[in-house]
Amino acid sequence: MRPFDPSFIVEVIPKLLPYLYVTLYIIAGTVVFGSLLGFVLARAKLRRRRIPKLLADLYIVTLRCTPPIVLLFIVFYGLPELLMITSGVDINFWHRAVFVLVTFTLLFAASMSEVMRTAYESVDQGQREAAVSIGMSETQAFFRIVFPQAVVVALPNIANALVNLMKDGSLAYTIGLIDIMGQGTLIISWNYGAYALETYIALALIYWAMTLLIEKSFHWLEKHLSKGKKGIAV
């Protein structure tokens, strides 16, 4: 049996890093589109109208109970079939990153909708009402009174959602997308299964570094924004 080779970890990391941009592209796209969809879902739940709230609840429960890899396969294999049957459009030639982006946007939206809703509800609505009573519009009251406080409350949960997204995104290689995880798998196959442990340790180090960066960045941001939280008043 081949002995463990720590030097290969150092050697393989530079071979993985060029593919990090694919992972970051997926994360960035998912955050943008997932947050927009999450906002729509959160708004539907906060308005208390029965049908929109019921549909939003159904969406959130369904998506949060679906394993990411299952949804990824459903989107990858099912979406082309659905569009072909309903509209005759063939999307099988689309880049695999599109299917990954769709999958994780749907998942991230479910998480973000709850983050947004709970953050909004954590702010005393009496402050908004007081702001409106002294002449502010609803929009001004939201952005000047409610939003700054809600953001501080939401930051830890947003950080957790980002970390989960980053980890779940490593499943993208299962449909053939070559991100850092996909490249790591290719390197292992090129070596006929040798250096698998070293390669996975190198991947773990990269993911650990990204997780630490996310957590530290959000911790700093939360601390920075919290400085003025007590001073927010009408």
C-alpha positions as CSV (number, residue, x, y, z in Angstrom):
1,M,0.0,0.0,0.0
2,R,1.3,3.4,-1.0
3,P,2.4,5.5,2.1
4,F,0.7,8.8,2.8
5,D,2.5,11.7,1.1
6,P,1.9,15.1,2.8
7,S,4.0,16.9,0.1
8,F,1.3,16.0,-2.5
9,I,-1.2,18.2,-0.6
10,V,1.0,21.2,-1.2
11,E,1.6,20.1,-4.8
12,V,-2.0,19.7,-5.7
13,I,-3.5,22.9,-4.2
14,P,-2.2,25.1,-7.1
15,K,-3.8,22.6,-9.5
16,L,-7.1,23.1,-7.8
17,L,-7.2,26.8,-7.3
18,P,-7.6,27.8,-11.0
19,Y,-11.0,26.2,-10.8
20,L,-12.1,28.1,-7.8
21,Y,-13.7,30.8,-10.0
22,V,-16.3,28.3,-11.1
23,T,-17.3,27.6,-7.5
24,L,-17.3,31.4,-6.7
25,Y,-19.4,32.0,-9.8
26,I,-22.0,29.5,-8.7
27,I,-22.1,31.0,-5.2
28,A,-22.4,34.6,-6.4
29,G,-25.1,33.8,-8.9
30,T,-27.0,31.8,-6.4
31,V,-26.8,34.6,-3.8
32,V,-28.2,37.2,-6.2
33,F,-31.0,35.2,-7.7
34,G,-31.8,33.2,-4.5
35,S,-32.0,36.5,-2.5
36,L,-34.4,38.0,-5.0
37,L,-36.7,34.9,-5.0
38,G,-36.3,34.7,-1.2
39,F,-37.5,38.3,-0.9
40,V,-40.6,37.5,-2.9
41,L,-41.3,34.5,-0.7
42,A,-40.8,36.4,2.5
43,R,-43.0,39.2,1.3
44,A,-45.8,36.7,0.5
45,K,-45.5,35.3,4.0
46,L,-45.5,38.7,5.7
47,R,-48.5,40.0,3.8
48,R,-50.7,37.3,5.5
49,R,-52.8,36.8,2.5
50,R,-53.9,33.2,2.6
51,I,-53.2,31.8,-0.8
52,P,-49.7,33.5,-1.4
53,K,-48.8,32.6,2.2
54,L,-49.9,29.0,1.6
55,L,-47.9,28.7,-1.6
56,A,-44.8,30.3,0.0
57,D,-45.1,27.9,2.9
58,L,-45.5,24.9,0.6
59,Y,-42.5,26.0,-1.5
60,I,-40.3,26.5,1.6
61,V,-41.2,23.2,3.3
62,T,-40.8,21.2,0.1
63,L,-37.4,22.7,-0.8
64,R,-36.0,22.6,2.7
65,C,-36.9,18.9,2.9
66,T,-35.4,18.0,-0.4
67,P,-31.7,16.8,-0.3
68,P,-29.6,19.0,-2.6
69,I,-28.3,16.2,-4.7
70,V,-31.8,14.9,-5.3
71,L,-33.0,18.3,-6.5
72,L,-29.8,18.7,-8.6
73,F,-30.6,15.5,-10.5
74,I,-34.3,16.4,-10.8
75,V,-33.3,19.8,-12.4
76,F,-30.5,18.3,-14.5
77,Y,-32.6,15.4,-15.9
78,G,-36.1,16.8,-15.5
79,L,-36.0,20.4,-16.7
80,P,-34.9,19.5,-20.2
81,E,-37.6,16.9,-20.4
82,L,-40.2,19.3,-19.1
83,L,-39.3,22.1,-21.6
84,M,-39.2,19.6,-24.5
85,I,-42.6,18.3,-23.7
86,T,-44.3,21.6,-22.9
87,S,-42.7,23.9,-25.5
88,G,-40.4,21.8,-27.7
89,V,-37.3,23.7,-26.5
90,D,-34.1,21.6,-26.3
91,I,-31.8,22.8,-23.5
92,N,-29.6,19.7,-23.3
93,F,-26.8,21.7,-24.8
94,W,-26.8,24.3,-22.0
95,H,-23.8,24.5,-19.8
96,R,-24.0,22.4,-16.7
97,A,-23.4,25.5,-14.6
98,V,-26.9,26.7,-15.5
99,F,-28.5,23.6,-14.0
100,V,-26.4,24.0,-10.9
101,L,-27.3,27.6,-10.6
102,V,-31.0,26.9,-11.0
103,T,-30.8,24.1,-8.3
104,F,-29.1,26.1,-5.7
105,T,-31.1,29.3,-6.4
106,L,-34.2,27.3,-5.6
107,L,-32.7,25.9,-2.4
108,F,-31.1,29.2,-1.2
109,A,-34.3,31.1,-1.8
110,A,-36.1,28.9,0.7
111,S,-33.5,29.5,3.4
112,M,-33.2,33.3,2.7
113,S,-36.9,33.8,2.8
114,E,-37.0,32.6,6.4
115,V,-33.9,34.6,7.2
116,M,-35.5,37.8,5.8
117,R,-38.9,37.1,7.5
118,T,-37.5,36.5,11.0
119,A,-35.2,39.4,10.7
120,Y,-38.0,41.7,9.8
121,E,-40.3,40.4,12.5
122,S,-37.5,40.9,15.1
123,V,-37.7,44.7,14.7
124,D,-40.4,46.3,16.9
125,Q,-43.0,47.5,14.4
126,G,-43.9,50.3,16.8
127,Q,-40.7,52.1,15.6
128,R,-42.0,52.0,12.0
129,E,-45.4,53.3,13.1
130,A,-43.7,56.1,15.0
131,A,-41.6,57.1,12.0
132,V,-44.7,57.2,9.8
133,S,-46.5,59.3,12.4
134,I,-43.9,62.0,12.3
135,G,-44.1,62.3,8.5
136,M,-41.9,59.6,7.0
137,S,-43.2,57.6,4.1
138,E,-43.5,53.8,4.5
139,T,-40.4,53.4,2.3
140,Q,-38.4,55.9,4.3
141,A,-39.4,54.3,7.5
142,F,-38.4,50.9,6.2
143,F,-35.0,51.9,4.9
144,R,-34.1,54.3,7.7
145,I,-35.5,52.4,10.7
146,V,-36.4,48.8,10.0
147,F,-33.8,47.7,7.5
148,P,-30.6,48.7,9.4
149,Q,-31.8,46.7,12.4
150,A,-33.0,43.8,10.4
151,V,-29.7,43.5,8.6
152,V,-27.8,43.1,11.9
153,V,-30.2,40.4,13.0
154,A,-30.0,38.6,9.7
155,L,-26.2,38.6,9.2
156,P,-25.3,35.4,11.3
157,N,-28.0,33.4,9.5
158,I,-26.9,34.8,6.1
159,A,-23.4,33.6,6.9
160,N,-24.6,30.2,7.8
161,A,-26.7,30.0,4.6
162,L,-23.6,31.0,2.6
163,V,-21.4,28.3,4.3
164,N,-24.1,25.7,3.6
165,L,-24.4,26.9,0.0
166,M,-20.6,26.5,-0.4
167,K,-20.6,23.0,1.0
168,D,-23.7,21.9,-1.0
169,G,-22.1,23.4,-4.1
170,S,-19.4,20.8,-4.0
171,L,-22.1,18.4,-5.4
172,A,-22.0,20.1,-8.7
173,Y,-19.3,17.7,-9.9
174,T,-21.9,14.9,-9.9
175,I,-23.4,16.2,-13.1
176,G,-20.0,16.9,-14.7
177,L,-19.3,20.5,-13.8
178,I,-15.6,21.0,-13.3
179,D,-15.2,23.2,-10.2
180,I,-12.5,22.6,-7.6
181,M,-14.3,19.5,-6.4
182,G,-14.7,18.2,-10.0
183,Q,-11.0,19.0,-10.7
184,G,-10.0,17.1,-7.6
185,T,-12.0,14.1,-8.8
186,L,-10.3,14.3,-12.2
187,I,-6.8,14.4,-10.5
188,I,-7.6,11.3,-8.5
189,S,-8.7,9.5,-11.7
190,W,-5.6,10.6,-13.6
191,N,-3.6,9.0,-10.8
192,Y,-5.7,5.8,-11.0
193,G,-7.0,6.3,-7.5
194,A,-3.7,7.1,-5.9
195,Y,-3.3,10.3,-3.8
196,A,-7.0,10.3,-3.1
197,L,-6.6,11.1,0.6
198,E,-4.1,13.8,-0.1
199,T,-6.3,15.4,-2.7
200,Y,-9.4,15.4,-0.5
201,I,-7.4,16.9,2.3
202,A,-6.3,19.7,-0.1
203,L,-9.9,20.3,-1.0
204,A,-10.9,20.3,2.7
205,L,-8.2,23.0,3.4
206,I,-9.6,25.2,0.6
207,Y,-13.2,24.8,1.9
208,W,-12.0,25.5,5.4
209,A,-10.2,28.6,4.3
210,M,-13.3,29.9,2.5
211,T,-15.6,29.1,5.4
212,L,-13.2,30.9,7.8
213,L,-13.2,33.9,5.4
214,I,-17.0,34.0,5.3
215,E,-17.4,33.7,9.1
216,K,-14.7,36.3,9.9
217,S,-16.1,38.7,7.3
218,F,-19.6,38.5,8.6
219,H,-18.5,38.7,12.2
220,W,-16.6,41.9,11.4
221,L,-19.6,43.3,9.4
222,E,-22.0,42.4,12.2
223,K,-19.8,44.1,14.8
224,H,-19.3,47.2,12.6
225,L,-23.1,47.6,11.9
226,S,-24.0,46.9,15.5
227,K,-22.1,50.0,16.7
228,G,-24.9,52.3,15.7
229,K,-27.8,49.9,16.4
230,K,-28.5,51.3,19.9
231,G,-28.5,54.8,18.5
232,I,-31.3,54.1,16.0
233,A,-34.3,56.0,17.2
234,V,-37.2,58.1,16.0
